[in-house]
Amino acid sequence: MPGLPGINHQRAIKAFEKAGFRVTKQGKHVTMTNGTRIITIPRANPINAFTMAGIVNDSGPSVEEFKKLL
């Protein structure tokens, strides 16, 4: 089970921006990159906890580090 609740996509985008990611493309999903990794965030409110945990795992930092950015 993920230790991360479902969160609003706008909060997730702001947290990833704090982690050094920038928005590269927007549509039904928001694509972000930090130059090395590319992540895709669905525009859903809230984003499912399992989906959000997968995005955080793909981005690099641990769930605990990501929670501090929220």
C-alpha positions, 0 to 999 in steps of 0.5 A: 500500500502506498503511504501517500494519499490521493492529492490534487494534480495542482498540488502535485505539480507545485511539489514537483516544481519545488523538486526541480521539474518543469512543465513541458506539455499540457493537455489532458495530462501534464508532462514534466521533466527535470532534464533526466526524468520525464513524468506524466501527471493526469489532470484528476482531482484527486489523483488516485493514491496508487497512481500518485505513488507510481509517479513519485517512484518514477520521479526519483525521491522517496514518498517521504521526501515528496510529502515534505514538498507538498 
